[in-house]
């Protein structure tokens, strides 16, 4: 029974896709004029790949534009953290998919803090939808 919810399993992907789709369908009914809204998808990448794909598919199905690190272009002189947070600021919402890994911790944070990039993205976001 629980095997259906193991990452990488089709059942898991289907369940997540339905959950994301249901949320965005409700949001779409409330905000029909919001077509083309940019939604940032935040998580660690390798361990949550299936979840990221499900979130991306749900965002597209809702008529919104997914923004994911997989789509980032080279930033030139811009540091990765600055470029990432700039992308977050340009988005209406952020979907944060959180599990047991915290991801990259950018060095040199103010006050000697050690927050992960996912944490920093959520702090910068206008609205966070957490899973």
N, CA, C and O atoms as a GROMACS GRO file, in nm:
protein
  524
    1UNK      N    1   0.081  -0.120   0.000
    1UNK     CA    2   0.000   0.000   0.000
    1UNK      C    3   0.086   0.126   0.000
    1UNK      O    4   0.062   0.216  -0.080
    2UNK      N    5   0.186   0.135   0.089
    2UNK     CA    6   0.266   0.256   0.098
    2UNK      C    7   0.360   0.272  -0.021
    2UNK      O    8   0.411   0.381  -0.046
    3UNK      N    9   0.384   0.164  -0.095
    3UNK     CA   10   0.472   0.173  -0.211
    3UNK      C   11   0.424   0.273  -0.314
    3UNK      O   12   0.504   0.324  -0.393
    4UNK      N   13   0.295   0.301  -0.316
    4UNK     CA   14   0.242   0.396  -0.413
    4UNK      C   15   0.291   0.538  -0.387
    4UNK      O   16   0.279   0.624  -0.474
    5UNK      N   17   0.345   0.563  -0.269
    5UNK     CA   18   0.385   0.699  -0.234
    5UNK      C   19   0.536   0.716  -0.222
    5UNK      O   20   0.583   0.814  -0.165
    6UNK      N   21   0.611   0.621  -0.273
    6UNK     CA   22   0.757   0.629  -0.270
    6UNK      C   23   0.802   0.714  -0.388
    6UNK      O   24   0.758   0.690  -0.501
    7UNK      N   25   0.892   0.814  -0.365
    7UNK     CA   26   0.940   0.895  -0.478
    7UNK      C   27   0.993   0.806  -0.590
    7UNK      O   28   1.058   0.705  -0.565
    8UNK      N   29   0.964   0.845  -0.712
    8UNK     CA   30   1.006   0.769  -0.827
    8UNK      C   31   0.898   0.672  -0.874
    8UNK      O   32   0.906   0.619  -0.985
    9UNK      N   33   0.799   0.648  -0.793
    9UNK     CA   34   0.690   0.558  -0.826
    9UNK      C   35   0.583   0.637  -0.901
    9UNK      O   36   0.557   0.753  -0.867
   10UNK      N   37   0.520   0.578  -1.000
   10UNK     CA   38   0.416   0.646  -1.078
   10UNK      C   39   0.300   0.690  -0.991
   10UNK      O   40   0.242   0.796  -1.015
   11UNK      N   41   0.266   0.611  -0.888
   11UNK     CA   42   0.157   0.648  -0.798
   11UNK      C   43   0.186   0.776  -0.724
   11UNK      O   44   0.098   0.860  -0.705
   12UNK      N   45   0.310   0.791  -0.682
   12UNK     CA   46   0.352   0.913  -0.612
   12UNK      C   47   0.339   1.033  -0.705
   12UNK      O   48   0.286   1.137  -0.667
   13UNK      N   49   0.389   1.017  -0.826
   13UNK     CA   50   0.384   1.126  -0.922
   13UNK      C   51   0.240   1.164  -0.953
   13UNK      O   52   0.207   1.282  -0.961
   14UNK      N   53   0.154   1.065  -0.970
   14UNK     CA   54   0.014   1.091  -0.998
   14UNK      C   55  -0.052   1.166  -0.883
   14UNK      O   56  -0.124   1.263  -0.906
   15UNK      N   57  -0.029   1.121  -0.759
   15UNK     CA   58  -0.088   1.185  -0.643
   15UNK      C   59  -0.045   1.331  -0.633
   15UNK      O   60  -0.127   1.420  -0.614
   16UNK      N   61   0.085   1.355  -0.646
   16UNK     CA   62   0.135   1.492  -0.638
   16UNK      C   63   0.079   1.578  -0.750
   16UNK      O   64   0.042   1.693  -0.728
   17UNK      N   65   0.072   1.523  -0.869
   17UNK     CA   66   0.018   1.597  -0.981
   17UNK      C   67  -0.127   1.638  -0.953
   17UNK      O   68  -0.165   1.752  -0.980
   18UNK      N   69  -0.205   1.548  -0.899
   18UNK     CA   70  -0.345   1.580  -0.867
   18UNK      C   71  -0.354   1.686  -0.758
   18UNK      O   72  -0.438   1.776  -0.765
   19UNK      N   73  -0.268   1.677  -0.658
   19UNK     CA   74  -0.271   1.777  -0.550
   19UNK      C   75  -0.236   1.916  -0.603
   19UNK      O   76  -0.306   2.014  -0.574
   20UNK      N   77  -0.128   1.924  -0.680
   20UNK     CA   78  -0.088   2.053  -0.736
   20UNK      C   79  -0.196   2.105  -0.830
   20UNK      O   80  -0.230   2.223  -0.826
   21UNK      N   81  -0.249   2.017  -0.915
   21UNK     CA   82  -0.352   2.057  -1.010
   21UNK      C   83  -0.475   2.111  -0.936
   21UNK      O   84  -0.531   2.213  -0.976
   22UNK      N   85  -0.518   2.043  -0.829
   22UNK     CA   86  -0.635   2.088  -0.754
   22UNK      C   87  -0.613   2.228  -0.696
   22UNK      O   88  -0.702   2.312  -0.703
   23UNK      N   89  -0.495   2.251  -0.641
   23UNK     CA   90  -0.467   2.383  -0.584
   23UNK      C   91  -0.473   2.491  -0.692
   23UNK      O   92  -0.539   2.593  -0.674
   24UNK      N   93  -0.406   2.468  -0.804
   24UNK     CA   94  -0.402   2.570  -0.908
   24UNK      C   95  -0.535   2.585  -0.979
   24UNK      O   96  -0.566   2.693  -1.030
   25UNK      N   97  -0.614   2.480  -0.985
   25UNK     CA   98  -0.747   2.491  -1.044
   25UNK      C   99  -0.833   2.584  -0.959
   25UNK      O  100  -0.906   2.668  -1.012
   26UNK      N  101  -0.824   2.570  -0.827
   26UNK     CA  102  -0.899   2.661  -0.738
   26UNK      C  103  -0.850   2.804  -0.755
   26UNK      O  104  -0.930   2.897  -0.763
   27UNK      N  105  -0.719   2.821  -0.761
   27UNK     CA  106  -0.663   2.955  -0.776
   27UNK      C  107  -0.702   3.014  -0.911
   27UNK      O  108  -0.728   3.134  -0.920
   28UNK      N  109  -0.706   2.932  -1.015
   28UNK     CA  110  -0.741   2.982  -1.147
   28UNK      C  111  -0.885   3.031  -1.150
   28UNK      O  112  -0.915   3.132  -1.214
   29UNK      N  113  -0.974   2.961  -1.084
   29UNK     CA  114  -1.114   3.004  -1.081
   29UNK      C  115  -1.128   3.138  -1.010
   29UNK      O  116  -1.214   3.219  -1.046
   30UNK      N  117  -1.043   3.162  -0.910
   30UNK     CA  118  -1.049   3.289  -0.836
   30UNK      C  119  -0.986   3.402  -0.916
   30UNK      O  120  -1.030   3.517  -0.908
   31UNK      N  121  -0.882   3.371  -0.993
   31UNK     CA  122  -0.805   3.475  -1.060
   31UNK      C  123  -0.792   3.446  -1.209
   31UNK      O  124  -0.681   3.425  -1.258
   32UNK      N  125  -0.902   3.443  -1.282
   32UNK     CA  126  -0.898   3.412  -1.424
   32UNK      C  127  -0.806   3.507  -1.502
   32UNK      O  128  -0.748   3.469  -1.604
   33UNK      N  129  -0.794   3.628  -1.454
   33UNK     CA  130  -0.712   3.726  -1.525
   33UNK      C  131  -0.563   3.701  -1.504
   33UNK      O  132  -0.481   3.773  -1.561
   34UNK      N  133  -0.527   3.603  -1.425
   34UNK     CA  134  -0.388   3.580  -1.391
   34UNK      C  135  -0.314   3.487  -1.486
   34UNK      O  136  -0.207   3.437  -1.450
   35UNK      N  137  -0.366   3.462  -1.605
   35UNK     CA  138  -0.299   3.372  -1.699
   35UNK      C  139  -0.157   3.419  -1.726
   35UNK      O  140  -0.130   3.539  -1.740
   36UNK      N  141  -0.067   3.324  -1.734
   36UNK     CA  142   0.073   3.356  -1.761
   36UNK      C  143   0.152   3.397  -1.638
   36UNK      O  144   0.267   3.439  -1.651
   37UNK      N  145   0.093   3.385  -1.521
   37UNK     CA  146   0.166   3.419  -1.399
   37UNK      C  147   0.289   3.329  -1.384
   37UNK      O  148   0.284   3.210  -1.417
   38UNK      N  149   0.397   3.384  -1.333
   38UNK     CA  150   0.521   3.309  -1.311
   38UNK      C  151   0.519   3.249  -1.171
   38UNK      O  152   0.496   3.320  -1.072
   39UNK      N  153   0.542   3.118  -1.162
   39UNK     CA  154   0.543   3.046  -1.035
   39UNK      C  155   0.680   2.980  -1.021
   39UNK      O  156   0.718   2.899  -1.105
   40UNK      N  157   0.752   3.014  -0.916
   40UNK     CA  158   0.885   2.959  -0.890
   40UNK      C  159   0.871   2.825  -0.817
   40UNK      O  160   0.795   2.815  -0.721
   41UNK      N  161   0.944   2.724  -0.861
   41UNK     CA  162   0.943   2.593  -0.797
   41UNK      C  163   1.076   2.573  -0.727
   41UNK      O  164   1.182   2.570  -0.791
   42UNK      N  165   1.071   2.558  -0.595
   42UNK     CA  166   1.191   2.551  -0.513
   42UNK      C  167   1.198   2.418  -0.438
   42UNK      O  168   1.100   2.376  -0.375
   43UNK      N  169   1.313   2.353  -0.446
   43UNK     CA  170   1.339   2.230  -0.370
   43UNK      C  171   1.482   2.189  -0.399
   43UNK      O  172   1.549   2.246  -0.485
   44UNK      N  173   1.529   2.089  -0.326
   44UNK     CA  174   1.652   2.025  -0.368
   44UNK      C  175   1.619   1.950  -0.497
   44UNK      O  176   1.504   1.911  -0.518
   45UNK      N  177   1.717   1.930  -0.583
   45UNK     CA  178   1.682   1.882  -0.717
   45UNK      C  179   1.688   1.731  -0.736
   45UNK      O  180   1.592   1.673  -0.786
   46UNK      N  181   1.794   1.668  -0.698
   46UNK     CA  182   1.812   1.526  -0.730
   46UNK      C  183   1.713   1.437  -0.656
   46UNK      O  184   1.651   1.350  -0.717
   47UNK      N  185   1.696   1.459  -0.525
   47UNK     CA  186   1.610   1.371  -0.446
   47UNK      C  187   1.462   1.398  -0.466
   47UNK      O  188   1.380   1.311  -0.436
   48UNK      N  189   1.425   1.515  -0.516
   48UNK     CA  190   1.284   1.550  -0.533
   48UNK      C  191   1.248   1.574  -0.680
   48UNK      O  192   1.154   1.648  -0.710
   49UNK      N  193   1.322   1.512  -0.768
   49UNK     CA  194   1.301   1.535  -0.911
   49UNK      C  195   1.158   1.503  -0.956
   49UNK      O  196   1.098   1.581  -1.030
   50UNK      N  197   1.103   1.391  -0.912
   50UNK     CA  198   0.967   1.355  -0.952
   50UNK      C  199   0.866   1.458  -0.901
   50UNK      O  200   0.769   1.489  -0.970
   51UNK      N  201   0.889   1.509  -0.782
   51UNK     CA  202   0.798   1.609  -0.724
   51UNK      C  203   0.809   1.740  -0.802
   51UNK      O  204   0.708   1.807  -0.825
   52UNK      N  205   0.930   1.775  -0.844
   52UNK     CA  206   0.949   1.897  -0.923
   52UNK      C  207   0.878   1.885  -1.058
   52UNK      O  208   0.816   1.981  -1.105
   53UNK      N  209   0.886   1.769  -1.119
   53UNK     CA  210   0.819   1.746  -1.247
   53UNK      C  211   0.667   1.757  -1.229
   53UNK      O  212   0.599   1.818  -1.311
   54UNK      N  213   0.615   1.696  -1.122
   54UNK     CA  214   0.471   1.704  -1.096
   54UNK      C  215   0.428   1.848  -1.072
   54UNK      O  216   0.323   1.890  -1.122
   55UNK      N  217   0.507   1.924  -0.998
   55UNK     CA  218   0.475   2.065  -0.973
   55UNK      C  219   0.479   2.144  -1.103
   55UNK      O  220   0.390   2.226  -1.129
   56UNK      N  221   0.580   2.120  -1.184
   56UNK     CA  222   0.591   2.189  -1.314
   56UNK      C  223   0.470   2.160  -1.401
   56UNK      O  224   0.412   2.252  -1.461
   57UNK      N  225   0.432   2.034  -1.409
   57UNK     CA  226   0.317   1.996  -1.492
   57UNK      C  227   0.188   2.061  -1.442
   57UNK      O  228   0.105   2.104  -1.522
   58UNK      N  229   0.172   2.069  -1.310
   58UNK     CA  230   0.051   2.131  -1.254
   58UNK      C  231   0.049   2.282  -1.281
   58UNK      O  232  -0.057   2.338  -1.310
   59UNK      N  233   0.164   2.346  -1.271
   59UNK     CA  234   0.173   2.490  -1.298
   59UNK      C  235   0.136   2.517  -1.444
   59UNK      O  236   0.062   2.611  -1.473
   60UNK      N  237   0.189   2.436  -1.534
   60UNK     CA  238   0.157   2.453  -1.676
   60UNK      C  239   0.009   2.427  -1.701
   60UNK      O  240  -0.055   2.501  -1.775
   61UNK      N  241  -0.045   2.322  -1.639
   61UNK     CA  242  -0.186   2.290  -1.656
   61UNK      C  243  -0.277   2.402  -1.606
   61UNK      O  244  -0.388   2.419  -1.656
   62UNK      N  245  -0.229   2.478  -1.509
   62UNK     CA  246  -0.306   2.589  -1.455
   62UNK      C  247  -0.292   2.716  -1.539
   62UNK      O  248  -0.349   2.820  -1.506
   63UNK      N  249  -0.217   2.707  -1.648
   63UNK     CA  250  -0.201   2.823  -1.735
   63UNK      C  251  -0.096   2.921  -1.687
   63UNK      O  252  -0.092   3.036  -1.731
   64UNK      N  253  -0.010   2.876  -1.596
   64UNK     CA  254   0.096   2.961  -1.543
   64UNK      C  255   0.230   2.918  -1.602
   64UNK      O  256   0.238   2.815  -1.669
   65UNK      N  257   0.334   2.995  -1.576
   65UNK     CA  258   0.467   2.968  -1.628
   65UNK      C  259   0.557   2.922  -1.514
   65UNK      O  260   0.579   2.997  -1.420
   66UNK      N  261   0.609   2.799  -1.521
   66UNK     CA  262   0.699   2.752  -1.416
   66UNK      C  263   0.838   2.815  -1.431
   66UNK      O  264   0.889   2.828  -1.542
   67UNK      N  265   0.896   2.853  -1.320
   67UNK     CA  266   1.033   2.904  -1.318
   67UNK      C  267   1.111   2.808  -1.228
   67UNK      O  268   1.082   2.796  -1.109
   68UNK      N  269   1.210   2.742  -1.286
   68UNK     CA  270   1.286   2.640  -1.216
   68UNK      C  271   1.434   2.658  -1.247
   68UNK      O  272   1.470   2.711  -1.352
   69UNK      N  273   1.518   2.612  -1.155
   69UNK     CA  274   1.662   2.627  -1.177
   69UNK      C  275   1.708   2.556  -1.305
   69UNK      O  276   1.808   2.595  -1.365
   70UNK      N  277   1.635   2.453  -1.346
   70UNK     CA  278   1.671   2.383  -1.469
   70UNK      C  279   1.661   2.474  -1.591
   70UNK      O  280   1.724   2.447  -1.693
   71UNK      N  281   1.585   2.582  -1.580
   71UNK     CA  282   1.565   2.673  -1.692
   71UNK      C  283   1.657   2.795  -1.687
   71UNK      O  284   1.656   2.877  -1.779
   72UNK      N  285   1.735   2.809  -1.580
   72UNK     CA  286   1.820   2.927  -1.567
   72UNK      C  287   1.928   2.928  -1.675
   72UNK      O  288   1.981   2.824  -1.712
   73UNK      N  289   1.958   3.047  -1.724
   73UNK     CA  290   2.066   3.064  -1.820
   73UNK      C  291   2.192   3.106  -1.743
   73UNK      O  292   2.181   3.151  -1.629
   74UNK      N  293   2.309   3.093  -1.803
   74UNK     CA  294   2.430   3.139  -1.734
   74UNK      C  295   2.416   3.286  -1.694
   74UNK      O  296   2.366   3.367  -1.772
   75UNK      N  297   2.458   3.318  -1.574
   75UNK     CA  298   2.439   3.451  -1.519
   75UNK      C  299   2.558   3.545  -1.539
   75UNK      O  300   2.553   3.660  -1.495
   76UNK      N  301   2.665   3.499  -1.602
   76UNK     CA  302   2.782   3.585  -1.623
   76UNK      C  303   2.848   3.619  -1.491
   76UNK      O  304   2.886   3.530  -1.415
   77UNK      N  305   2.862   3.747  -1.464
   77UNK     CA  306   2.927   3.794  -1.341
   77UNK      C  307   2.838   3.783  -1.219
   77UNK      O  308   2.887   3.790  -1.106
   78UNK      N  309   2.709   3.766  -1.238
   78UNK     CA  310   2.614   3.759  -1.127
   78UNK      C  311   2.635   3.629  -1.051
   78UNK      O  312   2.644   3.522  -1.112
   79UNK      N  313   2.641   3.638  -0.919
   79UNK     CA  314   2.658   3.518  -0.836
   79UNK      C  315   2.530   3.436  -0.839
   79UNK      O  316   2.422   3.491  -0.856
   80UNK      N  317   2.541   3.301  -0.823
   80UNK     CA  318   2.423   3.215  -0.832
   80UNK      C  319   2.310   3.256  -0.737
   80UNK      O  320   2.194   3.254  -0.776
   81UNK      N  321   2.342   3.292  -0.614
   81UNK     CA  322   2.238   3.330  -0.518
   81UNK      C  323   2.165   3.455  -0.564
   81UNK      O  324   2.042   3.460  -0.560
   82UNK      N  325   2.238   3.555  -0.609
   82UNK     CA  326   2.176   3.680  -0.655
   82UNK      C  327   2.084   3.655  -0.774
   82UNK      O  328   1.973   3.707  -0.780
   83UNK      N  329   2.131   3.574  -0.869
   83UNK     CA  330   2.049   3.543  -0.987
   83UNK      C  331   1.923   3.467  -0.949
   83UNK      O  332   1.816   3.494  -1.002
   84UNK      N  333   1.938   3.373  -0.858
   84UNK     CA  334   1.823   3.293  -0.815
   84UNK      C  335   1.720   3.381  -0.744
   84UNK      O  336   1.600   3.372  -0.773
   85UNK      N  337   1.765   3.465  -0.653
   85UNK     CA  338   1.671   3.550  -0.578
   85UNK      C  339   1.606   3.653  -0.669
   85UNK      O  340   1.492   3.694  -0.646
   86UNK      N  341   1.676   3.696  -0.773
   86UNK     CA  342   1.616   3.787  -0.871
   86UNK      C  343   1.501   3.717  -0.943
   86UNK      O  344   1.396   3.778  -0.967
   87UNK      N  345   1.519   3.590  -0.976
   87UNK     CA  346   1.412   3.513  -1.039
   87UNK      C  347   1.292   3.499  -0.944
   87UNK      O  348   1.177   3.513  -0.986
   88UNK      N  349   1.319   3.472  -0.817
   88UNK     CA  350   1.211   3.459  -0.717
   88UNK      C  351   1.131   3.588  -0.710
   88UNK      O  352   1.008   3.585  -0.706
   89UNK      N  353   1.200   3.702  -0.708
   89UNK     CA  354   1.132   3.832  -0.698
   89UNK      C  355   1.041   3.858  -0.818
   89UNK      O  356   0.942   3.931  -0.806
   90UNK      N  357   1.073   3.799  -0.932
   90UNK     CA  358   0.993   3.823  -1.053
   90UNK      C  359   0.869   3.732  -1.059
   90UNK      O  360   0.789   3.741  -1.152
   91UNK      N  361   0.854   3.645  -0.959
   91UNK     CA  362   0.743   3.549  -0.960
   91UNK      C  363   0.633   3.589  -0.863
   91UNK      O  364   0.657   3.654  -0.761
   92UNK      N  365   0.511   3.549  -0.898
   92UNK     CA  366   0.394   3.577  -0.816
   92UNK      C  367   0.390   3.492  -0.690
   92UNK      O  368   0.353   3.540  -0.582
   93UNK      N  369   0.430   3.365  -0.704
   93UNK     CA  370   0.427   3.271  -0.591
   93UNK      C  371   0.547   3.179  -0.602
   93UNK      O  372   0.614   3.172  -0.705
   94UNK      N  373   0.573   3.108  -0.493
   94UNK     CA  374   0.677   3.006  -0.493
   94UNK      C  375   0.617   2.879  -0.436
   94UNK      O  376   0.549   2.882  -0.334
   95UNK      N  377   0.642   2.767  -0.504
   95UNK     CA  378   0.606   2.636  -0.450
   95UNK      C  379   0.733   2.582  -0.387
   95UNK      O  380   0.832   2.560  -0.456
   96UNK      N  381   0.730   2.560  -0.256
   96UNK     CA  382   0.845   2.504  -0.184
   96UNK      C  383   0.815   2.359  -0.152
   96UNK      O  384   0.720   2.328  -0.079
   97UNK      N  385   0.896   2.270  -0.206
   97UNK     CA  386   0.881   2.127  -0.182
   97UNK      C  387   0.996   2.089  -0.089
   97UNK      O  388   1.112   2.092  -0.128
   98UNK      N  389   0.962   2.053   0.033
   98UNK     CA  390   1.064   2.031   0.136
   98UNK      C  391   1.061   1.887   0.184
   98UNK      O  392   0.954   1.831   0.208
   99UNK      N  393   1.178   1.826   0.198
   99UNK     CA  394   1.189   1.690   0.250
   99UNK      C  395   1.300   1.688   0.356
   99UNK      O  396   1.306   1.779   0.440
  100UNK      N  397   1.385   1.588   0.353
  100UNK     CA  398   1.486   1.573   0.458
  100UNK      C  399   1.621   1.636   0.425
  100UNK      O  400   1.708   1.639   0.513
  101UNK      N  401   1.642   1.687   0.305
  101UNK     CA  402   1.768   1.755   0.271
  101UNK      C  403   1.744   1.905   0.270
  101UNK      O  404   1.634   1.951   0.240
  102UNK      N  405   1.847   1.981   0.302
  102UNK     CA  406   1.829   2.127   0.304
  102UNK      C  407   1.892   2.196   0.184
  102UNK      O  408   1.862   2.314   0.160
  103UNK      N  409   1.976   2.131   0.111
  103UNK     CA  410   2.034   2.192  -0.008
  103UNK      C  411   2.154   2.280   0.020
  103UNK      O  412   2.207   2.283   0.131
  104UNK      N  413   2.196   2.350  -0.084
  104UNK     CA  414   2.315   2.433  -0.080
  104UNK      C  415   2.300   2.548   0.018
  104UNK      O  416   2.195   2.612   0.023
  105UNK      N  417   2.404   2.573   0.096
  105UNK     CA  418   2.406   2.686   0.190
  105UNK      C  419   2.508   2.786   0.135
  105UNK      O  420   2.629   2.762   0.141
  106UNK      N  421   2.459   2.899   0.082
  106UNK     CA  422   2.551   2.998   0.026
  106UNK      C  423   2.643   3.054   0.134
  106UNK      O  424   2.598   3.086   0.243
  107UNK      N  425   2.772   3.066   0.104
  107UNK     CA  426   2.866   3.122   0.202
  107UNK      C  427   2.852   3.273   0.213
  107UNK      O  428   2.795   3.338   0.126
  108UNK      N  429   2.904   3.328   0.322
  108UNK     CA  430   2.910   3.473   0.340
  108UNK      C  431   2.778   3.540   0.369
  108UNK      O  432   2.759   3.656   0.332
  109UNK      N  433   2.686   3.471   0.434
  109UNK     CA  434   2.558   3.532   0.468
  109UNK      C  435   2.574   3.630   0.584
  109UNK      O  436   2.659   3.611   0.671
  110UNK      N  437   2.494   3.733   0.584
  110UNK     CA  438   2.498   3.836   0.688
  110UNK      C  439   2.479   3.774   0.826
  110UNK      O  440   2.398   3.683   0.844
  111UNK      N  441   2.555   3.823   0.923
  111UNK     CA  442   2.541   3.777   1.061
  111UNK      C  443   2.590   3.635   1.083
  111UNK      O  444   2.559   3.574   1.185
  112UNK      N  445   2.666   3.581   0.987
  112UNK     CA  446   2.718   3.446   1.002
  112UNK      C  447   2.611   3.338   0.994
  112UNK      O  448   2.633   3.225   1.039
  113UNK      N  449   2.496   3.371   0.939
  113UNK     CA  450   2.387   3.274   0.928
  113UNK      C  451   2.421   3.166   0.826
  113UNK      O  452   2.505   3.186   0.738
  114UNK      N  453   2.354   3.052   0.838
  114UNK     CA  454   2.378   2.940   0.748
  114UNK      C  455   2.244   2.887   0.696
  114UNK      O  456   2.208   2.772   0.722
  115UNK      N  457   2.171   2.971   0.624
  115UNK     CA  458   2.041   2.932   0.568
  115UNK      C  459   2.062   2.870   0.430
  115UNK      O  460   2.148   2.913   0.353
  116UNK      N  461   1.981   2.769   0.400
  116UNK     CA  462   1.990   2.706   0.268
  116UNK      C  463   1.930   2.799   0.163
  116UNK      O  464   1.858   2.894   0.195
  117UNK      N  465   1.962   2.770   0.038
  117UNK     CA  466   1.907   2.852  -0.069
  117UNK      C  467   1.755   2.842  -0.074
  117UNK      O  468   1.687   2.940  -0.106
  118UNK      N  469   1.700   2.724  -0.042
  118UNK     CA  470   1.554   2.709  -0.041
  118UNK      C  471   1.493   2.801   0.064
  118UNK      O  472   1.391   2.865   0.039
  119UNK      N  473   1.555   2.808   0.181
  119UNK     CA  474   1.508   2.896   0.290
  119UNK      C  475   1.512   3.041   0.242
  119UNK      O  476   1.416   3.116   0.261
  120UNK      N  477   1.622   3.080   0.182
  120UNK     CA  478   1.638   3.218   0.135
  120UNK      C  479   1.537   3.252   0.025
  120UNK      O  480   1.485   3.363   0.021
  121UNK      N  481   1.509   3.156  -0.062
  121UNK     CA  482   1.408   3.178  -0.166
  121UNK      C  483   1.271   3.203  -0.102
  121UNK      O  484   1.198   3.293  -0.144
  122UNK      N  485   1.238   3.123  -0.002
  122UNK     CA  486   1.108   3.140   0.065
  122UNK      C  487   1.098   3.274   0.136
  122UNK      O  488   0.993   3.337   0.136
  123UNK      N  489   1.208   3.317   0.196
  123UNK     CA  490   1.207   3.448   0.263
  123UNK      C  491   1.184   3.562   0.163
  123UNK      O  492   1.121   3.662   0.197
  124UNK      N  493   1.236   3.547   0.042
  124UNK     CA  494   1.226   3.651  -0.059
  124UNK      C  495   1.091   3.650  -0.131
  124UNK      O  496   1.053   3.751  -0.190
  125UNK      N  497   1.019   3.539  -0.127
  125UNK     CA  498   0.895   3.522  -0.204
  125UNK      C  499   0.783   3.611  -0.155
  125UNK      O  500   0.778   3.649  -0.038
  126UNK      N  501   0.693   3.644  -0.247
  126UNK     CA  502   0.572   3.720  -0.212
  126UNK      C  503   0.471   3.631  -0.142
  126UNK      O  504   0.406   3.673  -0.046
  127UNK      N  505   0.458   3.507  -0.189
  127UNK     CA  506   0.367   3.409  -0.129
  127UNK      C  507   0.428   3.272  -0.144
  127UNK      O  508   0.478   3.238  -0.251
  128UNK      N  509   0.423   3.191  -0.038
  128UNK     CA  510   0.481   3.057  -0.040
  128UNK      C  511   0.370   2.952  -0.028
  128UNK      O  512   0.284   2.961   0.060
  129UNK      N  513   0.375   2.854  -0.117
  129UNK     CA  514   0.287   2.737  -0.109
  129UNK      C  515   0.379   2.622  -0.075
  129UNK      O  516   0.461   2.582  -0.158
  130UNK      N  517   0.368   2.568   0.045
  130UNK     CA  518   0.464   2.467   0.090
  130UNK      C  519   0.404   2.327   0.084
  130UNK      O  520   0.288   2.304   0.121
  131UNK      N  521   0.487   2.233   0.037
  131UNK     CA  522   0.452   2.092   0.035
  131UNK      C  523   0.568   2.014   0.097
  131UNK      O  524   0.562   1.891   0.106
   0.00000   0.00000   0.00000
